[in-house]
Amino acid sequence: MSDRIAGIVERVRAFMETDVYPVESQGGREDFYSMLPMLEEKRQKVRDLGLWTPAVSKEWGGLGLSLWEFGQVSEVLGRSPHGLFIFNCHAPDAGNIEVLTTQGTEEQQERWLRPLLAGKIRSCFSMTEPEHAGSNPVVMSTSAVRDGDEYVINGHKWFTSAADGAAFAIVMAVTDPDAESPYARASQIIVPTDTPGFTRVRNINVMGDEGEGWGSHSEILYENCRVPVSNLLGEQGKGFAIAQERLATGRIHHCMRWIGICERAFDMMCERAATRRVKGGLLASKQTIHNWIAESRADINASRLMVLDTAKKIDEEGPDAVANEISLIKFFVARVLFEVLDRSLQTHGALGMTDGTLLSYWVRHERGSRIYDGADEVHKSRVARRILRNYGLRIS
């Protein structure tokens, strides 16, 4: 790690200690909008410190960190539910910023990208449909039919993250149903959320928590929703390719955030074990706890090395060269996250089941890590099939 990056990571770590951890609500249950004034104060402090949008290029006002460099920052920010939002590098805005930077027209960038970078608006990404498996995004029913200078969008989406309060959605819709390749049928289109025909039906209840604002997932209806053709991102029919590009970097962001959560849960587990008395002495004297601590430490360290290695290769060779590694880290780190959280919760006993710590929040909201961005089983199958090709076997 260079001195510059080490300095940035240390400044971020110090800010988290002084300004973020102290304002966390127990269990993550405090409403987003009631916390927003305080969060905006913290965001302004980050701007003043020159740490705003660390993953964005200097050209667009960010720190210009590489994927490998930002991964180390993302881990520190991931230790709190508020970290990434406060630094304006949270999903789905981070991915939408990336797409608008690389695919947006000057008009789109002026209208949507600059306010997004400034933190004046939020956005959402609308791809998954309840009628189809989310792990296979080439199969979708939402359509965008050309009518003169407009697209008419009709469809049904859900788990559109952060739609509550978002200024616009980037929606995946079928524009070329007769294209020979299923990967060339969908496009990405900007839809302002105040467009007639765009209806946010509800915030989906996830394990008993509907959430609100940025921390929510919505069901969306598109009913004869008309937007200008100029709202198309990139080329028509390239929606899947654009989505794959953002997913490659997005999985690095997610994995490093998960490692941050693991480190925080690990600290909580060790602190609890070192202070909680049970029959026969401290909880930390039990061999089962020793096993959990040692296994968690090994799992977290291995995860970090795998993810940073993959990030470095993406920086140097591009995502296509490391397709296996991207799949490997996704399912490996998701499993580690689940196991470390479970060990920490078990160490806390009944307290772990309550909202008295952040563990219950993370269990509710991060169990989905093994499903979104491609179910673990899909990634494992892809890796295995690619490996078997080296042995002369091709499985369709």
C-alpha positions in Angstrom: 0.0 0.0 0.0 1.5 3.4 -1.0 1.9 6.2 1.5 -0.9 8.1 -0.2 -3.4 5.3 0.1 -2.3 4.4 3.6 -2.9 8.1 4.5 -6.3 8.1 3.0 -7.3 4.9 4.7 -6.1 6.2 8.0 -8.1 9.5 7.6 -11.2 7.5 6.7 -10.7 5.2 9.7 -10.3 8.2 12.0 -13.4 9.9 10.7 -15.4 6.6 11.2 -14.2 6.5 14.8 -15.0 10.1 15.7 -18.1 10.8 13.5 -19.8 7.7 12.3 -19.8 4.9 15.0 -21.0 7.3 17.7 -24.2 8.1 15.8 -25.2 4.6 14.8 -28.6 3.6 16.1 -28.7 0.2 17.9 -30.0 -2.5 15.6 -30.0 -0.1 12.6 -33.7 0.6 13.3 -33.8 4.4 13.2 -35.7 5.7 10.2 -33.5 7.0 7.3 -35.4 10.3 6.9 -35.2 11.1 10.6 -31.5 10.5 10.5 -31.0 12.4 7.1 -30.2 15.9 8.5 -27.5 14.4 10.7 -26.1 12.3 7.9 -26.0 15.3 5.6 -23.9 17.1 8.2 -21.5 14.2 8.2 -21.5 14.3 4.4 -20.5 17.9 4.4 -17.6 17.2 6.7 -16.4 14.5 4.3 -16.5 17.0 1.5 -14.6 19.5 3.6 -11.9 16.8 4.3 -11.5 16.2 0.6 -12.6 12.5 0.9 -15.9 12.8 -1.1 -16.6 10.1 -3.8 -13.3 8.3 -3.4 -14.0 5.8 -6.2 -14.7 8.6 -8.8 -12.1 9.9 -11.2 -10.4 13.3 -10.4 -11.9 14.5 -13.6 -15.3 14.2 -12.0 -14.3 15.5 -8.6 -13.4 12.3 -6.8 -10.1 11.0 -5.4 -9.4 8.9 -8.5 -8.7 5.7 -6.6 -8.1 2.5 -8.6 -10.4 -0.5 -7.8 -7.7 -2.0 -5.7 -7.2 1.2 -3.8 -10.8 1.9 -3.2 -11.3 -1.7 -2.0 -9.3 -0.9 1.0 -11.3 2.2 1.7 -14.6 0.3 1.1 -13.7 -2.2 3.8 -13.3 0.6 6.4 -16.6 2.2 5.3 -18.4 -1.1 5.4 -17.9 -1.4 9.1 -20.9 0.8 9.6 -24.3 0.8 7.8 -23.8 4.5 7.2 -20.2 4.6 6.0 -20.6 4.3 2.3 -23.6 6.7 2.2 -21.8 9.4 4.1 -18.8 9.2 1.6 -21.2 9.1 -1.4 -19.9 5.8 -2.7 -22.9 3.7 -1.9 -24.9 1.3 -4.1 -26.8 1.7 -6.3 -25.5 5.3 -6.9 -21.9 4.1 -7.2 -22.8 1.8 -10.1 -25.1 4.4 -11.7 -22.3 7.0 -11.5 -20.0 4.6 -13.2 -22.5 3.9 -16.0 -23.3 7.6 -16.5 -19.6 8.4 -16.6 -18.8 5.8 -19.3 -22.0 5.7 -21.2 -23.8 8.9 -20.6 -24.2 11.7 -23.1 -23.2 15.2 -22.2 -26.9 16.1 -21.7 -27.4 13.0 -19.4 -24.3 13.8 -17.5 -25.3 17.4 -16.9 -28.8 16.6 -15.8 -28.2 13.4 -13.8 -24.5 12.7 -13.2 -23.4 16.0 -11.7 -26.2 16.2 -9.1 -25.5 12.6 -8.2 -21.8 13.3 -7.7 -22.7 16.3 -5.6 -25.0 14.2 -3.4 -28.0 16.4 -4.3 -30.1 13.5 -5.6 -30.2 9.8 -5.3 -30.9 7.1 -7.9 -32.0 3.5 -8.2 -31.3 0.6 -10.6 -34.4 -1.4 -11.8 -33.6 -4.8 -13.3 -35.0 -7.7 -11.2 -38.5 -8.9 -11.9 -40.7 -11.1 -9.6 -41.9 -13.2 -12.6 -38.4 -14.3 -13.5 -35.2 -15.6 -11.9 -33.1 -12.6 -11.0 -29.9 -14.7 -11.5 -30.7 -14.8 -15.3 -31.2 -11.2 -16.3 -31.4 -12.0 -20.0 -34.9 -13.3 -19.3 -37.2 -10.4 -18.6 -40.7 -9.2 -19.5 -40.3 -5.4 -19.2 -40.4 -3.8 -22.6 -39.5 -0.5 -24.1 -41.2 0.0 -27.4 -40.0 2.8 -29.7 -42.9 5.3 -30.6 -41.5 8.2 -32.6 -39.0 10.0 -30.4 -40.1 8.2 -27.2 -39.8 4.8 -25.5 -43.0 3.4 -24.0 -42.0 1.3 -21.1 -44.3 -1.4 -19.5 -43.2 -3.9 -16.9 -43.0 -5.0 -13.3 -39.9 -4.8 -11.2 -39.0 -5.5 -7.6 -36.0 -5.2 -5.3 -35.3 -1.9 -7.0 -32.9 -0.7 -4.3 -33.2 2.9 -3.0 -36.1 3.8 -5.2 -37.8 5.5 -2.2 -36.8 9.1 -2.7 -34.7 8.5 -5.8 -34.8 11.2 -8.6 -34.4 8.7 -11.4 -34.2 5.0 -12.2 -32.0 3.2 -14.6 -34.3 0.5 -15.9 -33.4 -2.6 -17.9 -36.0 -3.3 -20.6 -36.3 -5.3 -23.7 -35.9 -3.1 -26.8 -34.9 -5.7 -29.4 -37.0 -8.8 -28.7 -36.0 -10.4 -32.1 -32.2 -10.0 -31.7 -30.5 -13.3 -32.4 -28.5 -13.2 -29.2 -30.4 -13.0 -25.9 -27.6 -10.8 -24.6 -28.5 -8.1 -27.2 -32.2 -7.7 -26.5 -32.2 -5.4 -23.5 -31.2 -1.7 -23.1 -30.7 0.6 -20.1 -32.9 3.7 -20.1 -33.1 6.6 -17.6 -36.6 7.1 -16.2 -37.2 10.1 -13.9 -39.3 8.8 -11.0 -41.9 11.6 -11.5 -42.7 10.3 -15.0 -46.4 9.5 -15.4 -46.7 5.7 -15.4 -43.8 5.1 -13.0 -45.4 3.8 -9.7 -43.5 2.8 -6.6 -45.9 0.3 -5.3 -44.3 -0.3 -1.9 -41.1 -0.8 0.0 -40.6 -4.6 0.2 -40.6 -6.0 3.7 -37.3 -7.8 4.1 -37.2 -10.1 7.1 -39.5 -7.8 9.0 -37.9 -4.5 7.9 -39.4 -2.4 5.2 -36.7 0.3 5.5 -37.0 3.7 3.9 -35.1 6.0 1.7 -31.7 4.7 0.6 -32.0 1.7 2.9 -35.0 0.1 1.1 -36.0 -2.1 -1.8 -39.1 -1.3 -3.8 -41.6 -2.9 -6.1 -42.1 -0.8 -9.2 -44.8 -0.7 -11.9 -44.1 0.8 -15.4 -47.4 1.4 -17.1 -47.2 3.2 -20.5 -44.3 5.1 -19.0 -43.0 7.5 -21.8 -39.5 8.8 -21.8 -37.4 10.5 -24.7 -35.2 8.2 -26.8 -32.4 10.5 -25.7 -32.7 8.8 -22.2 -31.1 5.7 -23.7 -27.7 4.9 -22.0 -25.1 3.7 -24.5 -26.3 1.8 -27.6 -29.6 0.1 -27.9 -29.3 -3.6 -27.2 -26.2 -3.2 -25.0 -28.0 -3.2 -21.7 -26.7 -6.6 -20.6 -23.1 -5.7 -21.5 -23.3 -2.5 -19.6 -24.8 -4.3 -16.6 -21.9 -6.8 -16.6 -19.3 -4.0 -16.5 -20.9 -2.4 -13.5 -21.3 -5.8 -11.8 -17.6 -6.6 -12.1 -16.6 -3.6 -10.1 -19.7 -3.8 -7.9 -18.8 -7.2 -6.7 -15.4 -5.9 -5.5 -17.3 -3.0 -3.7 -19.7 -5.5 -2.1 -17.1 -8.0 -1.1 -14.9 -5.4 0.6 -17.9 -4.0 2.4 -18.8 -7.5 3.6 -15.2 -7.9 4.9 -15.7 -4.6 6.8 -18.9 -6.0 8.4 -16.9 -9.2 9.2 -14.2 -7.2 11.0 -16.8 -5.3 13.0 -18.7 -8.5 13.9 -15.4 -10.2 14.8 -14.5 -7.4 17.2 -17.9 -7.6 18.8 -17.5 -11.4 19.2 -14.1 -11.1 20.8 -15.2 -8.3 23.1 -18.2 -10.2 24.2 -16.2 -13.4 24.8 -13.5 -11.5 26.8 -16.1 -9.9 29.2 -19.0 -12.3 29.4 -19.0 -14.6 32.4 -20.6 -18.0 32.2 -20.4 -21.2 34.3 -16.7 -22.0 34.8 -15.3 -18.5 33.9 -15.2 -16.2 31.0 -16.8 -17.2 27.7 -13.4 -16.7 26.1 -12.1 -19.7 28.0 -14.2 -22.1 26.0 -12.6 -24.1 23.2 -15.6 -23.6 20.9 -15.0 -19.8 21.1 -11.4 -20.4 20.4 -12.3 -22.3 17.2 -14.7 -19.5 16.1 -12.1 -16.8 16.7 -9.4 -18.7 14.8 -11.6 -19.8 12.0 -13.1 -16.3 11.6 -9.6 -14.7 11.5 -8.4 -17.1 8.8 -11.6 -16.7 6.8 -11.5 -12.9 6.9 -7.8 -12.7 6.0 -8.3 -15.2 3.1 -11.3 -13.2 1.8 -9.3 -9.9 1.8 -6.4 -11.4 -0.1 -8.7 -13.0 -2.7 -10.7 -9.8 -3.2 -7.7 -7.4 -3.4 -5.9 -9.8 -5.8 -9.0 -9.8 -8.0 -9.3 -6.0 -7.9 -5.6 -5.7 -8.9 -6.2 -8.0 -11.9 -9.3 -6.0 -13.0 -7.3 -2.8 -12.8 -4.5 -4.3 -14.9 -6.2 -6.7 -17.3 -9.9 -5.8 -17.2 -12.9 -7.8 -15.9 -13.1 -10.3 -18.8 -9.7 -11.7 -17.9 -10.7 -12.6 -14.4 -14.3 -13.9 -14.8 -13.5 -16.9 -12.6 -11.9 -14.9 -9.8 -14.9 -12.5 -9.7 -17.3 -15.5 -9.3 -15.0 -17.0 -6.7 -14.9 -14.0 -4.4 -18.6 -13.4 -4.7 -19.7 -16.8 -3.3 -16.6 -17.2 -1.0 -16.9 -13.9 0.8 -20.7 -14.2 1.0 -20.3 -17.5 2.9 -17.6 -16.0 5.2 -19.9 -13.1 6.0 -22.8 -15.4 6.9 -20.6 -17.6 9.1 -18.8 -14.8 10.9 -22.1 -13.0 11.6 -23.6 -16.3 12.9 -20.6 -17.0 15.2 -20.7 -13.5 16.6 -24.5 -13.7 17.1 -24.2 -17.1 18.8 -21.5 -15.7 21.1 -23.8 -12.9 22.1 -26.6 -15.4 23.0 -30.1 -13.9 23.4 -28.7 -10.4 23.0 -27.6 -11.2 19.5 -31.2 -11.8 18.5 -32.3 -8.4 19.6 -31.8 -4.9 18.2 -29.4 -4.2 21.1 -26.5 -4.6 18.7 -26.0 -4.2 14.9 -25.8 -8.0 14.5 -29.5 -8.5 13.9 -29.5 -5.6 11.4 -26.7 -7.3 9.4 -28.3 -10.7 9.6 -31.5 -9.3 8.2 -30.0 -7.2 5.4 -26.9 -9.3 4.5 -28.4 -12.7 4.2 -29.3 -11.6 0.7 -25.6 -11.5 -0.1 -25.8 -15.1 -1.2 -28.6 -14.2 -3.6 -28.1 -10.8 -5.2 -25.5 -10.1 -7.9 -26.0 -13.7 -9.0 -26.9 -16.5 -6.6 -23.9 -18.4 -5.1 -25.0 -21.6 -6.8 -24.9 -19.9 -10.3 -21.4 -18.6 -9.7 -20.2 -22.0 -8.5 -21.6 -23.7 -11.6 -20.0 -21.2 -13.9 -16.6 -21.6 -12.2 -16.8 -25.4 -12.4 -17.9 -25.4 -16.0 -15.0 -23.1 -17.0 -12.5 -25.3 -15.1 -13.9 -28.5 -16.7 -13.2 -27.0 -20.2 -9.5 -27.5 -19.4 -10.2 -31.2 -19.1 -11.9 -31.4 -22.5 -15.5 -31.3 -21.2 -18.0 -28.7 -22.2 -21.3 -28.6 -20.2 -24.0 -26.4 -21.7 
